[in-house]
Amino acid sequence: MAQREITNRTKSQADTVWLFDFLQKYWIIITGIILCYPLLKKWYEKFTQDAQERQLEMAENDLKIAMANPITKEIELTKITPRKDVHNIAESLAVWLGTNKQTKDAPWYTWITEPMSNFENERETINELLKVKNPTTVPLVIGCYYVITRRNLKADLKKYLSTSDLKKAPLFN
């Protein structure tokens, strides 16, 4: 029977060597935890997601597919309102705010490939907002904007426009 050699370590060696001994002994388990944790977390979140969230996610995915084709895009916009002027206002707002390219599912490098999506034209945006005269058309414009970009128009206006510009379009405050 082989005996282990007992080595006397100094206090400073004992403080640091235990970590290396631990890592040498359990490196496979530590590596497994580091690699498997994101997968387990994603799996857990998938199964704990409730039915309403799944339904919203599926509807958003359907919108994403519908926006790829101009015909289905027009059908989706017509479901909200048949008025072409509202469609044009929402489309113009998306272009002038730069959100027509920066949608929810746009890749992270969109700011490089679509440089105009980084800049908003405040004057043109305000002009488009002022085209909406009737308060009942505001929800229609917001709905069409959501279909086009899958983003919230009011949140984007607050994010991209100054408060003085927002005051010029009182219907969207």
CYANA upper distance limits for C-alpha pairs under 8 A (distance plus 0.5 A):
  9 ARG  CA     13 GLN  CA      6.30
  9 ARG  CA     14 ALA  CA      6.35
 10 THR  CA     14 ALA  CA      6.62
 11 LYS  CA     15 ASP  CA      6.83
 12 SER  CA     16 THR  CA      7.25
 13 GLN  CA     17 VAL  CA      6.26
 14 ALA  CA     18 TRP  CA      6.82
 16 THR  CA     20 PHE  CA      7.82
 17 VAL  CA     21 ASP  CA      6.73
 18 TRP  CA     22 PHE  CA      6.56
 19 LEU  CA     23 LEU  CA      6.65
 20 PHE  CA     24 GLN  CA      6.47
 21 ASP  CA     25 LYS  CA      6.69
 22 PHE  CA     26 TYR  CA      6.56
 22 PHE  CA     27 TRP  CA      8.45
 23 LEU  CA     27 TRP  CA      5.62
 26 TYR  CA     30 ILE  CA      6.81
 27 TRP  CA     31 THR  CA      6.55
 28 ILE  CA     32 GLY  CA      6.57
 29 ILE  CA     33 ILE  CA      6.70
 30 ILE  CA     34 ILE  CA      6.78
 31 THR  CA     35 LEU  CA      6.65
 32 GLY  CA     36 CYS  CA      6.28
 33 ILE  CA     37 TYR  CA      6.15
 34 ILE  CA     38 PRO  CA      8.41
 35 LEU  CA     39 LEU  CA      8.27
 36 CYS  CA     40 LEU  CA      6.58
 37 TYR  CA     41 LYS  CA      6.50
 38 PRO  CA     42 LYS  CA      6.64
 39 LEU  CA     43 TRP  CA      6.63
 40 LEU  CA     44 TYR  CA      6.55
 41 LYS  CA     45 GLU  CA      6.67
 42 LYS  CA     46 LYS  CA      6.62
 43 TRP  CA     47 PHE  CA      6.96
 44 TYR  CA     48 THR  CA      6.68
 45 GLU  CA     49 GLN  CA      6.51
 49 GLN  CA     53 GLU  CA      6.92
 49 GLN  CA     54 ARG  CA      7.34
 50 ASP  CA     54 ARG  CA      6.95
 51 ALA  CA     55 GLN  CA      6.63
 52 GLN  CA     56 LEU  CA      6.76
 53 GLU  CA     57 GLU  CA      6.60
 54 ARG  CA     58 MET  CA      6.60
 55 GLN  CA     59 ALA  CA      6.65
 56 LEU  CA     60 GLU  CA      6.62
 57 GLU  CA     61 ASN  CA      6.65
 58 MET  CA     62 ASP  CA      6.68
 59 ALA  CA     63 LEU  CA      6.80
 60 GLU  CA     64 LYS  CA      6.73
 60 GLU  CA    150 ARG  CA      8.00
 61 ASN  CA     65 ILE  CA      6.86
 62 ASP  CA     66 ALA  CA      6.59
 63 LEU  CA     67 MET  CA      6.57
 63 LEU  CA     76 GLU  CA      8.42
 63 LEU  CA    147 VAL  CA      7.15
 63 LEU  CA    150 ARG  CA      8.41
 64 LYS  CA     68 ALA  CA      7.30
 65 ILE  CA     69 ASN  CA      8.10
 66 ALA  CA     72 THR  CA      5.62
 66 ALA  CA     73 LYS  CA      5.97
 66 ALA  CA     76 GLU  CA      7.82
 67 MET  CA     72 THR  CA      7.18
 67 MET  CA     73 LYS  CA      5.36
 67 MET  CA    147 VAL  CA      8.37
 67 MET  CA    148 ILE  CA      7.28
 68 ALA  CA     72 THR  CA      8.39
 68 ALA  CA     73 LYS  CA      7.85
 69 ASN  CA     73 LYS  CA      6.54
 70 PRO  CA     74 GLU  CA      6.65
 71 ILE  CA     75 ILE  CA      6.86
 72 THR  CA     76 GLU  CA      6.64
 73 LYS  CA     77 LEU  CA      6.74
 73 LYS  CA    148 ILE  CA      8.30
 74 GLU  CA     78 THR  CA      6.51
 75 ILE  CA     79 LYS  CA      6.82
 76 GLU  CA     80 ILE  CA      7.53
 76 GLU  CA    147 VAL  CA      7.74
 77 LEU  CA     81 THR  CA      6.94
 77 LEU  CA     82 PRO  CA      7.90
 77 LEU  CA     87 HIS  CA      7.36
 77 LEU  CA    144 CYS  CA      6.42
 77 LEU  CA    147 VAL  CA      7.44
 78 THR  CA     82 PRO  CA      5.10
 78 THR  CA     83 ARG  CA      8.07
 80 ILE  CA    140 LEU  CA      7.18
 80 ILE  CA    143 GLY  CA      7.35
 80 ILE  CA    144 CYS  CA      7.33
 81 THR  CA     86 VAL  CA      8.25
 81 THR  CA    140 LEU  CA      7.26
 83 ARG  CA     87 HIS  CA      7.24
 84 LYS  CA     88 ASN  CA      6.61
 85 ASP  CA     89 ILE  CA      6.66
 86 VAL  CA     90 ALA  CA      6.69
 86 VAL  CA    137 THR  CA      8.16
 86 VAL  CA    140 LEU  CA      7.53
 86 VAL  CA    141 VAL  CA      6.28
 86 VAL  CA    144 CYS  CA      8.06
 87 HIS  CA     91 GLU  CA      6.59
 87 HIS  CA    141 VAL  CA      7.76
 87 HIS  CA    144 CYS  CA      6.84
 88 ASN  CA     92 SER  CA      6.46
 89 ILE  CA     93 LEU  CA      6.57
 89 ILE  CA    128 GLU  CA      6.52
 89 ILE  CA    129 LEU  CA      8.19
 89 ILE  CA    131 LYS  CA      8.28
 89 ILE  CA    141 VAL  CA      7.57
 90 ALA  CA     94 ALA  CA      6.76
 90 ALA  CA    141 VAL  CA      6.09
 90 ALA  CA    142 ILE  CA      7.91
 90 ALA  CA    144 CYS  CA      6.35
 90 ALA  CA    145 TYR  CA      5.38
 90 ALA  CA    148 ILE  CA      8.27
 91 GLU  CA     95 VAL  CA      6.85
 91 GLU  CA    100 ASN  CA      8.31
 91 GLU  CA    145 TYR  CA      7.34
 91 GLU  CA    148 ILE  CA      7.59
 92 SER  CA     96 TRP  CA      6.50
 92 SER  CA    125 THR  CA      8.29
 92 SER  CA    128 GLU  CA      7.60
 93 LEU  CA     97 LEU  CA      6.36
 93 LEU  CA    125 THR  CA      6.39
 93 LEU  CA    128 GLU  CA      7.16
 93 LEU  CA    129 LEU  CA      8.40
 93 LEU  CA    145 TYR  CA      8.15
 94 ALA  CA     98 GLY  CA      6.45
 94 ALA  CA     99 THR  CA      5.48
 94 ALA  CA    100 ASN  CA      5.31
 94 ALA  CA    145 TYR  CA      7.38
 94 ALA  CA    148 ILE  CA      8.13
 94 ALA  CA    149 THR  CA      7.58
 95 VAL  CA     99 THR  CA      6.80
 95 VAL  CA    100 ASN  CA      5.87
 96 TRP  CA    120 GLU  CA      5.98
 96 TRP  CA    121 ASN  CA      5.75
 96 TRP  CA    122 GLU  CA      7.95
 96 TRP  CA    124 GLU  CA      7.06
 96 TRP  CA    125 THR  CA      6.25
 97 LEU  CA    117 SER  CA      8.01
 97 LEU  CA    119 PHE  CA      7.62
 97 LEU  CA    120 GLU  CA      4.97
 97 LEU  CA    121 ASN  CA      6.93
 97 LEU  CA    122 GLU  CA      8.20
 97 LEU  CA    125 THR  CA      7.42
 97 LEU  CA    156 ASP  CA      8.39
 97 LEU  CA    160 TYR  CA      7.64
 98 GLY  CA    102 GLN  CA      7.24
 98 GLY  CA    116 MET  CA      7.08
 98 GLY  CA    117 SER  CA      4.51
 98 GLY  CA    118 ASN  CA      6.78
 98 GLY  CA    119 PHE  CA      6.70
 98 GLY  CA    120 GLU  CA      6.18
 99 THR  CA    103 THR  CA      6.52
 99 THR  CA    117 SER  CA      6.88
 99 THR  CA    149 THR  CA      7.01
100 ASN  CA    117 SER  CA      8.05
100 ASN  CA    148 ILE  CA      7.72
100 ASN  CA    149 THR  CA      6.37
101 LYS  CA    106 ALA  CA      7.54
101 LYS  CA    110 THR  CA      7.86
101 LYS  CA    114 GLU  CA      7.66
101 LYS  CA    117 SER  CA      6.66
101 LYS  CA    149 THR  CA      8.48
102 GLN  CA    106 ALA  CA      6.21
102 GLN  CA    110 THR  CA      7.37
102 GLN  CA    111 TRP  CA      8.42
102 GLN  CA    117 SER  CA      7.01
102 GLN  CA    149 THR  CA      8.25
103 THR  CA    149 THR  CA      5.68
103 THR  CA    150 ARG  CA      6.92
103 THR  CA    151 ARG  CA      7.47
104 LYS  CA    149 THR  CA      7.83
104 LYS  CA    150 ARG  CA      6.87
104 LYS  CA    151 ARG  CA      7.46
106 ALA  CA    110 THR  CA      7.05
109 TYR  CA    113 THR  CA      7.05
110 THR  CA    114 GLU  CA      6.00
110 THR  CA    115 PRO  CA      8.18
110 THR  CA    117 SER  CA      8.47
111 TRP  CA    115 PRO  CA      5.97
111 TRP  CA    117 SER  CA      7.06
111 TRP  CA    118 ASN  CA      6.75
114 GLU  CA    118 ASN  CA      8.31
115 PRO  CA    119 PHE  CA      8.24
116 MET  CA    120 GLU  CA      8.49
120 GLU  CA    125 THR  CA      8.50
120 GLU  CA    160 TYR  CA      7.54
121 ASN  CA    125 THR  CA      6.63
122 GLU  CA    126 ILE  CA      6.61
122 GLU  CA    161 LEU  CA      7.12
122 GLU  CA    165 ASP  CA      8.12
123 ARG  CA    127 ASN  CA      6.77
124 GLU  CA    128 GLU  CA      6.70
125 THR  CA    129 LEU  CA      6.72
126 ILE  CA    130 LEU  CA      6.58
126 ILE  CA    165 ASP  CA      7.63
126 ILE  CA    166 LEU  CA      8.46
126 ILE  CA    168 LYS  CA      7.74
126 ILE  CA    169 ALA  CA      7.27
127 ASN  CA    131 LYS  CA      7.03
128 GLU  CA    132 VAL  CA      7.93
129 LEU  CA    169 ALA  CA      6.71
129 LEU  CA    172 PHE  CA      8.29
130 LEU  CA    169 ALA  CA      6.56
132 VAL  CA    137 THR  CA      7.33
132 VAL  CA    138 VAL  CA      7.54
133 LYS  CA    137 THR  CA      8.38
134 ASN  CA    138 VAL  CA      7.83
135 PRO  CA    171 LEU  CA      6.95
136 THR  CA    140 LEU  CA      8.08
137 THR  CA    141 VAL  CA      6.76
138 VAL  CA    142 ILE  CA      6.70
138 VAL  CA    171 LEU  CA      7.69
138 VAL  CA    172 PHE  CA      7.79
139 PRO  CA    143 GLY  CA      6.48
140 LEU  CA    144 CYS  CA      6.61
141 VAL  CA    145 TYR  CA      6.49
142 ILE  CA    146 TYR  CA      6.68
142 ILE  CA    152 ASN  CA      7.77
142 ILE  CA    153 LEU  CA      6.25
142 ILE  CA    154 LYS  CA      8.26
143 GLY  CA    147 VAL  CA      6.81
144 CYS  CA    148 ILE  CA      6.74
145 TYR  CA    149 THR  CA      6.55
145 TYR  CA    150 ARG  CA      7.81
145 TYR  CA    151 ARG  CA      7.77
145 TYR  CA    152 ASN  CA      8.04
145 TYR  CA    153 LEU  CA      6.94
146 TYR  CA    150 ARG  CA      4.87
146 TYR  CA    151 ARG  CA      5.64
146 TYR  CA    152 ASN  CA      6.51
146 TYR  CA    153 LEU  CA      7.52
151 ARG  CA    156 ASP  CA      8.05
152 ASN  CA    156 ASP  CA      6.74
153 LEU  CA    157 LEU  CA      6.58
154 LYS  CA    158 LYS  CA      6.75
154 LYS  CA    172 PHE  CA      7.35
154 LYS  CA    173 ASN  CA      8.08
155 ALA  CA    159 LYS  CA      6.59
156 ASP  CA    160 TYR  CA      6.41
157 LEU  CA    161 LEU  CA      5.96
157 LEU  CA    166 LEU  CA      7.98
158 LYS  CA    162 SER  CA      7.71
158 LYS  CA    163 THR  CA      8.09
158 LYS  CA    166 LEU  CA      8.11
161 LEU  CA    165 ASP  CA      6.62
161 LEU  CA    166 LEU  CA      7.00
162 SER  CA    166 LEU  CA      6.81
163 THR  CA    167 LYS  CA      6.76
164 SER  CA    168 LYS  CA      7.37
165 ASP  CA    169 ALA  CA      7.82
166 LEU  CA    170 PRO  CA      7.50
166 LEU  CA    172 PHE  CA      8.01
166 LEU  CA    173 ASN  CA      7.21
167 LYS  CA    173 ASN  CA      7.82
169 ALA  CA    173 ASN  CA      7.72
